Amino acid sequence: MKKLPLHWKIIIGMFLGIFFGLGLSFFPTGKIFISNFIKPFGTIFINLLKLIAIPLILASLIKGVSDLKDISKLSQMGGKTILTYLITTLTAVTIGLILVNVIQPGKSISEETRNELIEAYANDTKAKKQAAVKQQESGPLQALVDMIPSNIFLAASNNRNMLQVIFFALFFGIGMILLPSKKVKSVKNFFDSFNAIILKLIDLIMLAAPYGVFALLAALVVEAPSLELFQALALYAITLLLGLAAMILIYILIVKLFTKRKISFFVRGIAPAQLLAFSTSSSAATLPVTMECVEENLGVDEEVASFVLPIGATINMDGTSVYQGVAAVFIAQAFGLDLSLSAQLGIVFTATLASIGTAAVPSAGIVMLVIVLAQAGIPEAGLALIFAIDRPLDMCRTIVNVTGDAAVSMVVGKSIGKLKDSPIV
Ligand code: ASP
């Protein structure tokens, strides 16, 4: 198995995990065995990835920004990055809305199934709603206020505060650019070495990826809800998956058009990050690997990758955007509500903001969906409708979230001459 590329090892780990989970679910003690002896290894693997996220952001952004040497380069790259992210997000919500209006998956849900689902998931829904209330109670500029930490150690102590850490790293990096290079030389050397060490740690963690993924999927399979619920929601899931697939196609086209790279080059280069996004359901946990793939496989300069990707992992979630458009209208359809064009345009707006505000962790999208539903006047009880299959769909939307970041980093890299020429395979 030594010579096998990593993404194949991860795929094998994934399938073995699924089969192992399925096989053991036939035994009465199988589920307990997996929960007690297999799942912890998946949790350890995710913890290792999360452990590296904050140091990685700090090291790579500070190194990345201070490498830029002058501030105009930073604003040029920043402007391009944010604009491209915004465009892909708007495209994603729009695609979601178009598909859900054409396919109308909500119309196929009978009243009986609707009530059944709402009853079954009432408790889970309550927890998500409570989390969302907190977000909603704050004023319109709260997101901006939340971005600026009052204490960097507190900010760095919680992975949900990634935007605050990004702010600090950018601010620190800007301070370094503005000072004469002689003065900041030792700090620069420190962060360069720190960054190299973190990258090495990622290499080490990735050696465990196939086993981590095996454990994660085995646990997921034995904990999955019944198949019947999946069937009732199949059309909704298909609509969403079509939207997600459309986004992947768009990225491929964008990469082809703007960077002239071969499709297979992009697809193969980003595959390990996609597989990990699928297994962990978290863009933040996948970030270290996304960075590695983008730099080493796709040829994006470190300077660009270390700036564009941490920001993307935090604010650019195109998969989540498609999901919010599809899920909101699906729920409205299931409740027999007809949404006007202006209500749907409102969804474009709130879903865009909600996806920016979504934390890069599992199930964060469904919390933000509560806000989209509330703004559009769609019953929040509808969350219970989609709860049963949210996890597998979360895994799929996370793939799109990280692929979008990678595609944008290539485009931004190319536009400022920071995409390596050589690896056109
Ligand atoms: N799990 C997703 C991510 O980390 C966010 C979501 O729930 O949509 O990218």
Boltz pocket constraint, residues with backbone or C-beta under 6 A from the ligand:
constraints:
  - pocket:
      binder: B
      contacts: [[A, 281], [A, 282], [A, 283], [A, 284], [A, 313], [A, 317], [A, 319], [A, 320], [A, 358], [A, 359], [A, 360], [A, 361], [A, 362], [A, 363], [A, 364], [A, 365], [A, 366], [A, 394], [A, 397], [A, 398], [A, 401]]
      max_distance: 6.0
